[in-house]
């Protein structure tokens, strides 16, 4: 089993598999994201076959600081809970580390997504905020609604 990574130039694979990847974006939104000069996406392949994708974008950049937001981490169902999300996040950090810059990486997940929360905490992401009843039903008292948990991780500048 050979794992490798690429920076996809096309959104075709994502559009084809978006329902399996649990991405609720329109095809137009996906296309616009890939055309945006601030987007950065990282694909993971097993034996040269795409199995997942990290979708994100740069939200701020200056001489000493970069801020990056992860919008979605998507793996095909047969490849979940096998460490591939962990590998994608580690690979992202390698790509983002730039000499003499501090990098802040932001992401969010639903409070019911215990696997994701555990993964982010394992990798050193810290909770900095919560949005109550953000996901799911619009009724505040609905058992289907859940909070959004917001995380950040800072990668210190390399001198």
C-alpha positions as CSV (number, residue, x, y, z in Angstrom):
1,X,0.0,0.0,0.0
2,X,1.6,3.2,-1.2
3,X,0.3,6.6,0.1
4,X,1.2,9.8,-1.6
5,X,-0.2,13.4,-1.9
6,X,-0.9,15.9,-4.7
7,X,-2.2,19.4,-5.1
8,X,-5.2,18.8,-7.4
9,X,-5.6,21.3,-10.2
10,X,-9.1,20.0,-11.2
11,X,-12.3,19.7,-9.2
12,X,-13.7,16.8,-11.3
13,X,-12.9,14.0,-8.8
14,X,-14.5,16.0,-6.0
15,X,-17.6,16.8,-8.0
16,X,-17.9,13.1,-9.0
17,X,-17.6,11.8,-5.4
18,X,-19.1,14.7,-3.4
19,X,-22.0,12.8,-2.0
20,X,-19.8,9.9,-0.7
21,X,-17.4,12.6,0.7
22,X,-20.4,14.2,2.5
23,X,-19.7,17.6,0.9
24,X,-22.9,19.6,0.6
25,X,-21.6,22.2,-1.8
26,X,-23.1,22.9,-5.2
27,X,-20.9,22.0,-8.3
28,X,-20.7,25.7,-8.9
29,X,-19.4,26.4,-5.4
30,X,-16.8,23.6,-5.8
31,X,-15.6,25.1,-9.2
32,X,-15.4,28.6,-7.8
33,X,-13.4,27.4,-4.8
34,X,-10.8,25.7,-7.1
35,X,-10.6,28.8,-9.3
36,X,-9.9,31.0,-6.2
37,X,-6.3,32.0,-6.0
38,X,-6.4,31.7,-2.2
39,X,-7.6,28.1,-2.2
40,X,-5.3,25.3,-1.3
41,X,-6.4,21.7,-1.6
42,X,-4.5,18.5,-0.8
43,X,-5.4,15.1,-2.1
44,X,-4.4,11.8,-0.6
45,X,-3.9,8.8,-2.9
46,X,-3.5,5.1,-2.1
47,X,-1.8,3.1,-4.9
48,X,-2.3,6.2,-7.2
49,X,-6.1,6.2,-6.6
50,X,-7.6,9.3,-4.9
51,X,-9.2,8.4,-1.6
52,X,-9.7,11.8,0.0
53,X,-9.1,15.5,0.0
54,X,-8.5,18.4,2.3
55,X,-10.2,21.6,1.1
56,X,-9.0,24.9,2.4
57,X,-8.0,28.5,1.8
58,X,-5.7,31.2,2.9
59,X,-7.7,33.9,4.8
60,X,-4.8,36.2,5.7
61,X,-1.1,36.6,4.7
62,X,1.5,39.2,5.5
63,X,5.2,39.3,6.2
64,X,5.2,37.4,9.5
65,X,1.8,35.6,9.6
66,X,-0.3,33.3,7.5
67,X,-3.8,32.2,8.5
68,X,-5.4,29.2,6.8
69,X,-8.9,27.7,7.2
70,X,-9.7,24.1,6.6
71,X,-13.1,24.0,5.1
72,X,-13.6,20.2,4.7
73,X,-11.6,17.0,5.2
74,X,-13.2,14.3,3.1
75,X,-12.4,10.6,2.8
76,X,-14.2,8.0,0.8
77,X,-16.2,5.8,3.3
78,X,-13.9,2.7,2.9
79,X,-10.9,4.7,4.0
80,X,-12.2,6.4,7.1
81,X,-10.9,5.7,10.6
82,X,-7.7,4.3,9.2
83,X,-5.4,7.3,10.0
84,X,-5.7,9.0,6.6
85,X,-7.3,12.2,8.1
86,X,-4.3,12.4,10.4
87,X,-1.9,11.9,7.5
88,X,-3.6,14.7,5.5
89,X,-3.3,17.1,8.4
90,X,0.3,16.3,8.9
91,X,1.0,16.8,5.2
92,X,-0.8,20.1,5.2
93,X,1.4,21.3,8.0
94,X,4.5,20.4,6.0
95,X,3.2,22.4,3.1
96,X,2.3,25.4,5.2
97,X,5.5,25.7,7.2
98,X,7.4,28.6,5.8
99,X,10.6,30.0,7.3
100,X,10.1,33.0,9.5
101,X,6.3,32.9,9.4
102,X,3.8,31.9,12.1
103,X,1.0,29.9,10.6
104,X,-2.5,29.7,12.3
105,X,-4.7,26.9,11.0
106,X,-8.4,27.2,11.8
107,X,-11.1,24.5,11.4
108,X,-14.5,23.6,12.9
109,X,-16.6,20.5,13.4
110,X,-19.9,19.5,14.9
111,X,-19.9,18.6,18.6
112,X,-21.2,15.2,17.8
113,X,-18.2,14.4,15.6
114,X,-16.2,12.8,18.4
115,X,-13.7,11.1,16.1
116,X,-12.7,14.5,14.5
117,X,-12.5,16.2,17.9
118,X,-10.2,13.5,19.2
119,X,-8.0,13.7,16.1
120,X,-7.7,17.5,16.2
121,X,-6.9,17.5,19.9
122,X,-4.3,14.7,19.3
123,X,-2.6,16.9,16.7
124,X,-2.5,19.9,19.1
125,X,-5.5,21.9,17.9
126,X,-7.1,24.0,20.7
127,X,-10.7,24.9,21.1
128,X,-11.1,28.7,20.9
129,X,-14.8,29.0,20.6
130,X,-18.2,27.3,20.3
131,X,-21.3,28.2,18.4
132,X,-24.3,26.9,20.2
133,X,-26.9,25.0,18.1
134,X,-25.1,25.8,14.9
135,X,-25.6,22.6,12.9
136,X,-28.8,20.7,12.2
137,X,-32.3,21.7,13.0
138,X,-33.2,25.4,13.2
139,X,-35.2,24.7,16.4
140,X,-33.0,25.4,19.4
141,X,-34.4,22.6,21.5
142,X,-34.2,20.0,18.8
143,X,-32.2,16.9,19.6
144,X,-30.9,17.1,16.0
145,X,-29.1,20.4,16.5
146,X,-25.4,20.4,17.6
147,X,-22.8,23.0,18.5
148,X,-19.9,24.0,16.2
149,X,-16.6,23.5,17.9
150,X,-13.9,25.9,16.5
151,X,-10.2,24.9,16.7
152,X,-7.0,26.7,16.0
153,X,-3.4,25.5,15.8
154,X,-0.3,27.7,15.6
155,X,2.8,26.6,13.9
156,X,5.6,28.8,15.1
157,X,8.0,30.5,12.7
158,X,11.1,28.5,11.9
159,X,14.2,30.7,12.4
